[in-house]
Amino acid sequence: MTAAPGVRAHSLGRLDEIPVGEGRAFTVDGEQIAVFRLRDGNARAVSAVCTHAQGPLADGQIDGDVVICPLHQHMFDLATGCSTTGQPPLRSYPLRIDPDGHLFVHI
């Protein structure tokens, strides 16, 4: 993956440190990012704060490719950040997993 000018890759550790079906919050360059390890082996990264009431999305449940906010059950597509319940979208972030399982987010 070639990064766009001004975009940097930030190491978040190893993907296997995030249990399958769960999310973890990270702070990268002052931004709160939630990374989810999906049951199909993929990972997704979106803003860690719900656009409705600033709920902690990394604590939300994931169902397929959607995260459900733990506060008011608003749902967001993890691939695009778009809300499926009428809320403003989340920012989504590109991820890369190297052959050794290290996870990198691009900001």
RAVENWO-V550409 format. One line per field, one symbol per residue. burial: 1 if it has 24 or more other ideal C-beta (glycine too) atoms within 12 Angstrom, else 0. A space follows every 50 residues. Layout:
BEGIN
burial=???
END
This chain:
BEGIN
burial=00000000010100100100011111010001111111000011111111 11001011010100111110000111111010100010011111111000 0011111
END
